[in-house]
Amino acid sequence: MRYKVIVIGAGMVGTSIAWHLQKNDSQVLLLDKKPPGSETSYGNAGLIQREAIHVHPFPRHLAELIRVLPNQNTDIRYRLPAVLRYHQALLKYWQFSDPSSVQKIEKEWKTLIEHCTSEHQEMITAAGAEDLIRRDGWIEMHRDEDMFRKAIRGAEHAQQQGVEHNVLSIAQLEALEPNGNFDSFIGAIHWCNSWQVSNPGALVQAYAKSFEEMSGSIGECTVKEILPESNGWQVITDQETFYSDDLVVAAGPWSNQLIKPLGYDLPLFPMRGYHQHFKTTEENKIYHSLVDIEKGFVMGGMQQGIRITTGAEMTTMEAPKNLGQLEAVLHFAKAILPLDQPVETEPWAGSRPCMPDMKPVIGAAGKHNNLWFAFGHGHQGFTLGPITGRIIEELLHNKPIVVDIKPFKAQRFSNI
């Protein structure tokens, strides 16, 4: 069977693209080896981050590098095989992290972030998923006085860009979260117009169901190869071969392995995250997601329980789990909340797709007609899926684009 568009990748980004295309009169097939929302989009911290107007540059100051090098921190860890494999991308990451470059990148980045909640809302309403959304923000907790003051200045500046916040004393934090032990903290920032999602995977599934209700099709299979044809694309899977006029690659950290045989070699690299759930009780229930900013982890109340989500581990996709970072995080998390009963027998791990200039790749592939890319969103694929879906639909149907797409084109890298 032939489709107007095939979208490869059923995470938040790919599902959102398929939804927008199907809503606008395309016959779409959404392909993934697992059901929608089962990989990276399942395992994140469940935040739609309207406040995330800043990117995360590579450490450039000597003190920062010295802090990271012993590889014992809770927020970021690395494995040498991954550093060696992705050294060229990491060098580019370091180069793009120059302060003048970061300033420019953030101006471009915020053009996506400012649409995140409004674009999610359209899909939430269509999917009937209001029960998964809490609109009372999340809380960033600080242990260090200098970092807290800097964060407050940043929050005040963010107000000019539509980001709402309140600075909290420890007493105010305790009033909002009476079950927490905040003796190690000095204050917090409440990001008010960001949203919490009680089950990230279920939200993607709700969007996918809405897509199917518009007569979209979902195929659960492994894509082996994509081949250009004179009038479109051939997608070879482990089950059958599909055909389409247009093809969108939105496979997150797996995207490069699909497009390399076509001559594309983007500096995409994975960053792994871990999470574990603990049974929710009257003694540990929380009402907002809590982020320990210095230790680099998130505590969120999910349908599955209290989810503890780590920062990032630089490792390869195929590397076995290393639970040292999660175990270190749990030491601090258990000092804040009583977390006595793990829900799963084994913690979850998944990889985020990252680009060295901290921006996603969105737009036409370049070397082939009717081939589109949408990946590399780093930590914000869950937040930016719906706006990415809208952009791809506008591009594919030659509509006016809601944002300037030039900063996100694949062609910004010289080997495209």
matplotlib code that plots the C-alpha trace (Angstrom):
import matplotlib.pyplot as plt

x = [0.0, 1.2, 0.9, 1.2, 3.7, 5.5, 6.9, 9.6, 9.7, 6.7, 8.0, 6.5, 8.2, 7.2, 3.7, 3.1, 4.3, 2.0, -0.9, -0.4, 0.0, -3.1, -5.1, -4.2, -5.4, -2.4, -2.6, 0.0, 1.7, 3.6, 6.3, 8.2, 9.6, 7.6, 4.1, 4.0, 5.6, 7.5, 11.1, 12.7, 9.2, 8.1, 11.1, 11.5, 10.6, 7.2, 7.6, 6.4, 9.0, 7.8, 10.6, 13.3, 14.6, 18.2, 20.3, 22.9, 26.4, 29.5, 31.6, 34.3, 35.6, 38.4, 36.5, 33.6, 35.9, 37.6, 34.3, 33.2, 36.5, 36.5, 33.2, 31.5, 28.9, 25.2, 24.2, 26.6, 28.7, 30.6, 32.1, 35.4, 34.3, 31.5, 33.8, 36.1, 33.4, 31.7, 34.8, 34.2, 30.7, 31.8, 34.5, 31.8, 29.7, 32.6, 33.0, 29.3, 29.4, 31.4, 29.3, 28.7, 27.5, 25.2, 23.6, 22.7, 21.6, 19.3, 17.6, 16.8, 15.9, 13.3, 11.3, 10.4, 10.0, 7.5, 5.0, 5.4, 2.3, -0.1, 0.8, 0.5, -2.9, -4.3, -3.3, -4.4, -7.9, -8.2, -7.0, -9.1, -6.0, -6.7, -6.6, -2.9, -2.0, -1.3, -0.8, 0.7, 4.3, 7.4, 9.9, 13.7, 15.4, 18.8, 21.5, 24.1, 23.6, 25.6, 23.8, 20.4, 21.1, 22.1, 19.0, 16.8, 18.4, 17.8, 14.2, 13.6, 15.0, 12.9, 9.7, 10.3, 9.9, 6.6, 8.0, 6.2, 7.8, 7.8, 10.8, 10.2, 11.7, 12.1, 9.0, 7.0, 8.5, 7.5, 3.9, 3.6, 5.3, 4.7, 6.1, 9.6, 12.7, 14.4, 17.1, 19.9, 18.3, 18.3, 15.4, 13.6, 12.0, 8.5, 8.1, 4.4, 3.5, 5.2, 3.2, 3.5, 2.4, 1.4, 2.3, 4.4, 4.1, 0.3, 0.2, 2.0, -0.4, -3.4, -2.0, -1.4, -5.0, -6.3, -4.1, -5.8, -9.2, -8.4, -7.8, -4.0, -2.2, 0.4, 2.8, 4.8, 8.0, 11.7, 12.8, 15.7, 16.4, 15.0, 15.4, 14.6, 12.5, 11.6, 8.3, 8.9, 10.3, 10.5, 10.7, 11.8, 11.0, 11.3, 7.7, 6.9, 7.8, 5.9, 5.8, 5.2, 5.4, 7.2, 9.3, 9.9, 12.8, 12.0, 13.7, 15.5, 18.9, 18.4, 18.0, 21.6, 21.7, 18.8, 20.1, 23.9, 23.4, 21.9, 25.0, 24.1, 26.4, 25.1, 26.9, 24.2, 25.1, 23.1, 22.9, 21.4, 19.0, 17.7, 14.6, 13.1, 9.6, 8.8, 5.4, 3.4, 2.2, 0.7, 4.2, 5.9, 3.2, 4.3, 2.2, 4.8, 7.8, 10.9, 14.3, 17.4, 19.4, 22.9, 22.6, 20.8, 17.8, 14.0, 11.4, 7.9, 4.6, 3.5, 0.7, 3.3, 4.6, 7.3, 9.6, 13.3, 14.9, 18.7, 20.6, 22.7, 25.3, 27.5, 27.5, 26.9, 23.4, 24.4, 26.3, 24.9, 23.2, 25.4, 23.3, 26.0, 24.6, 21.1, 22.2, 24.1, 21.0, 18.8, 21.0, 20.0, 16.4, 15.8, 17.0, 14.2, 11.4, 10.8, 11.2, 11.1, 9.3, 10.6, 7.9, 10.0, 12.5, 14.9, 15.4, 14.6, 17.2, 16.8, 18.8, 18.2, 19.2, 21.6, 23.2, 26.4, 24.8, 22.0, 19.3, 17.2, 17.3, 14.0, 13.4, 14.2, 17.1, 18.9, 20.2, 16.9, 13.5, 10.6, 12.8, 12.4, 14.3, 13.0, 15.3, 18.1, 15.9, 18.1, 16.3, 13.3, 11.7, 8.8, 8.3, 8.8, 7.1, 3.9, 5.5, 7.9, 4.9, 3.3, 6.5, 7.0, 3.3, 3.7, 6.9, 5.6, 2.4, 4.2, 2.4, 3.8, 6.1, 5.3, 9.0, 12.1, 13.3, 16.8, 18.6, 17.3, 18.1, 20.3, 22.4, 23.9, 26.4, 29.1, 28.9, 25.3]
y = [0.0, 3.5, 6.4, 10.1, 10.3, 7.8, 9.0, 6.8, 7.1, 7.1, 9.1, 12.5, 14.1, 11.5, 11.0, 14.8, 15.1, 12.2, 13.8, 17.2, 15.7, 13.5, 16.4, 18.3, 15.8, 13.5, 9.7, 8.9, 5.7, 6.0, 3.3, 2.2, -1.0, -0.5, 1.1, 4.9, 6.5, 3.4, 4.6, 8.0, 9.7, 7.2, 7.7, 11.4, 13.6, 14.4, 18.2, 20.5, 23.2, 26.7, 28.0, 26.2, 29.2, 28.4, 25.6, 23.5, 24.3, 22.2, 23.2, 25.6, 27.0, 25.2, 24.8, 23.2, 20.8, 19.8, 19.1, 16.8, 15.0, 12.6, 11.2, 10.9, 13.6, 12.9, 15.4, 14.2, 11.2, 9.7, 6.5, 6.6, 4.5, 7.0, 10.0, 8.4, 7.4, 10.8, 13.0, 15.0, 15.8, 16.7, 19.0, 20.8, 20.9, 22.6, 25.1, 26.0, 26.5, 29.8, 32.4, 34.5, 31.4, 30.4, 33.8, 33.5, 29.9, 30.8, 33.5, 30.8, 28.2, 30.3, 30.6, 27.0, 27.0, 29.9, 27.7, 24.6, 24.8, 26.3, 23.6, 20.8, 22.3, 21.8, 18.1, 17.6, 18.9, 16.8, 13.7, 14.2, 13.9, 16.7, 14.1, 13.6, 17.4, 19.5, 23.2, 24.2, 24.3, 22.6, 23.6, 24.2, 23.7, 25.2, 24.3, 26.9, 30.6, 32.0, 29.6, 30.6, 34.3, 33.7, 31.6, 34.4, 36.9, 34.6, 34.1, 37.8, 38.2, 35.3, 37.2, 39.4, 36.3, 35.2, 32.9, 33.2, 32.3, 32.8, 32.8, 30.6, 30.7, 27.3, 28.0, 28.6, 25.5, 23.5, 24.9, 23.7, 20.3, 19.4, 15.9, 17.0, 17.4, 20.6, 21.1, 21.0, 23.7, 27.5, 28.4, 27.5, 28.9, 27.9, 27.9, 28.6, 28.3, 25.0, 21.9, 18.4, 15.2, 12.3, 9.7, 10.8, 7.6, 7.7, 11.2, 10.1, 7.1, 9.5, 11.6, 8.4, 7.3, 10.7, 10.2, 6.8, 8.3, 10.6, 7.5, 7.5, 4.2, 2.8, -0.1, -1.8, -3.1, -2.5, -0.3, -1.9, 0.5, 3.5, 3.8, 6.7, 6.1, 8.2, 9.2, 8.9, 6.5, 2.8, 1.8, -1.8, -3.3, -6.7, -7.4, -5.8, -3.0, 0.3, 3.1, 6.9, 10.2, 11.9, 10.4, 11.9, 10.6, 11.3, 8.3, 10.2, 8.7, 6.0, 8.5, 8.5, 4.8, 5.2, 8.2, 7.4, 5.0, 7.9, 10.0, 12.0, 12.1, 14.5, 14.9, 13.3, 11.7, 10.0, 11.0, 8.4, 9.0, 6.6, 6.5, 4.4, 4.6, 4.2, 3.5, 6.7, 6.8, 9.5, 10.2, 10.8, 12.3, 15.5, 18.0, 19.4, 17.9, 18.8, 19.4, 19.3, 21.6, 21.1, 17.3, 17.2, 14.9, 15.2, 13.8, 13.7, 12.3, 9.9, 7.4, 4.6, 6.2, 8.8, 8.8, 9.7, 10.8, 11.3, 13.8, 12.6, 9.9, 10.1, 6.5, 4.5, 3.2, -0.4, -0.1, -2.1, -0.2, 1.3, 2.2, 4.0, 7.5, 6.5, 5.0, 8.2, 10.2, 8.0, 8.7, 12.4, 11.8, 9.6, 12.3, 14.5, 12.0, 8.5, 6.2, 2.7, 0.6, 0.4, -0.3, -2.0, -4.8, -3.0, 0.7, 2.1, 3.6, 5.4, 7.7, 11.3, 12.5, 15.5, 17.9, 19.8, 23.2, 22.3, 22.8, 20.1, 19.3, 20.2, 20.5, 19.2, 16.7, 18.5, 15.9, 14.1, 15.4, 14.7, 13.6, 15.4, 15.3, 16.0, 14.8, 16.0, 17.7, 16.7, 16.9, 18.7, 16.3, 15.8, 19.6, 20.4, 17.5, 19.4, 22.5, 20.4, 18.5, 21.8, 23.0, 19.8, 19.9, 23.5, 22.8, 19.7, 21.5, 24.8, 26.9, 30.0, 28.7, 29.7, 30.2, 31.0, 27.5, 28.4, 27.9, 24.3, 23.1, 20.1, 22.2, 24.2, 21.4, 21.4, 17.7, 17.9]
z = [0.0, -0.8, 1.6, 1.2, 4.1, 6.2, 9.5, 11.1, 14.9, 17.2, 20.1, 21.0, 18.0, 15.4, 16.8, 16.8, 13.2, 12.1, 13.9, 12.3, 8.8, 9.2, 10.5, 7.3, 4.7, 4.4, 4.4, 7.0, 8.2, 11.5, 11.9, 15.0, 16.4, 19.6, 20.3, 20.4, 23.4, 24.5, 24.4, 25.3, 25.4, 28.1, 30.4, 30.8, 33.7, 32.4, 32.1, 29.4, 30.0, 29.0, 31.1, 29.2, 27.2, 28.0, 26.4, 28.3, 27.0, 27.4, 30.5, 29.4, 32.7, 34.4, 37.6, 35.8, 33.9, 37.2, 38.8, 35.9, 35.3, 38.3, 36.9, 40.3, 39.9, 40.0, 37.2, 34.5, 34.0, 31.0, 29.7, 27.8, 24.8, 24.1, 24.5, 21.9, 19.5, 19.6, 20.1, 16.9, 17.9, 21.4, 20.0, 18.0, 21.2, 23.0, 20.2, 20.0, 23.8, 23.5, 25.3, 22.1, 20.2, 23.1, 23.1, 19.4, 19.8, 22.7, 20.6, 18.0, 20.6, 22.3, 19.0, 19.5, 23.3, 23.3, 21.4, 23.5, 25.7, 23.2, 20.6, 23.2, 24.3, 20.8, 20.8, 24.4, 23.7, 20.5, 22.3, 25.4, 27.6, 30.2, 33.0, 32.4, 32.7, 35.8, 35.2, 38.5, 37.4, 39.0, 41.6, 41.2, 44.5, 45.4, 47.9, 46.9, 47.7, 44.7, 42.2, 43.8, 43.3, 39.7, 39.1, 40.5, 38.2, 35.3, 36.3, 36.4, 32.9, 31.7, 32.7, 29.7, 27.5, 29.0, 31.7, 35.0, 38.4, 42.1, 44.4, 47.4, 50.9, 52.6, 54.6, 51.5, 49.9, 52.9, 52.7, 49.1, 49.8, 53.4, 53.1, 52.0, 54.1, 52.8, 55.5, 52.9, 50.7, 51.0, 48.6, 45.4, 42.3, 41.3, 37.5, 37.3, 33.6, 32.8, 33.0, 34.6, 32.9, 35.2, 32.6, 29.6, 27.7, 28.1, 26.7, 23.5, 23.3, 23.6, 20.7, 18.7, 19.4, 18.2, 15.0, 14.4, 14.9, 12.0, 9.9, 10.4, 10.4, 12.8, 12.0, 14.7, 12.9, 12.6, 9.7, 7.9, 5.0, 3.2, -0.5, -2.8, -5.9, -8.9, -7.4, -3.7, -1.1, -0.3, 3.4, 3.9, 7.3, 9.0, 8.0, 4.7, 2.4, 2.4, -0.2, 0.2, -1.6, 1.4, 4.2, 7.6, 9.8, 13.4, 15.1, 17.8, 18.6, 16.0, 13.1, 11.9, 11.2, 8.9, 6.9, 6.8, 3.8, 1.9, 2.4, 5.5, 8.5, 11.1, 14.4, 16.4, 19.8, 22.5, 26.2, 28.5, 31.3, 34.0, 36.2, 38.9, 40.5, 44.2, 45.6, 46.5, 50.1, 52.3, 53.7, 50.4, 48.1, 46.3, 44.5, 42.1, 40.3, 42.4, 40.8, 42.9, 40.6, 42.0, 42.1, 38.8, 39.3, 39.2, 41.6, 40.0, 41.1, 38.3, 37.9, 38.4, 41.6, 42.5, 39.6, 40.2, 36.9, 36.6, 34.6, 31.7, 31.1, 28.0, 26.8, 23.7, 22.7, 23.1, 26.4, 29.3, 32.1, 34.8, 37.8, 39.7, 38.8, 39.7, 43.0, 43.9, 43.0, 45.2, 48.2, 48.0, 46.9, 49.9, 52.2, 50.8, 50.7, 52.2, 49.2, 50.6, 48.1, 44.5, 41.9, 39.2, 39.7, 37.4, 36.7, 33.2, 30.9, 27.6, 25.3, 24.3, 20.8, 21.0, 18.5, 19.2, 18.7, 21.1, 18.5, 16.8, 13.1, 11.5, 7.8, 4.4, 4.2, 1.4, -0.9, -1.7, -2.6, -0.3, 2.6, 5.9, 9.2, 12.7, 15.5, 17.9, 20.4, 23.3, 26.7, 25.1, 22.6, 24.9, 25.2, 21.6, 19.8, 18.9, 17.6, 15.6, 14.1, 13.1, 11.4, 9.4, 8.3, 7.2, 5.3, 3.6, 2.5, 1.5, 4.1, 5.9, 8.7, 12.3, 13.0, 11.0, 10.1, 8.9, 12.3, 12.5, 8.9, 8.5, 6.0, 8.8, 9.1, 6.4, 5.6, 4.4]

ax = plt.figure().add_subplot(projection="3d")
ax.plot(x, y, z, "-o")
ax.set_aspect("equal")
plt.show()
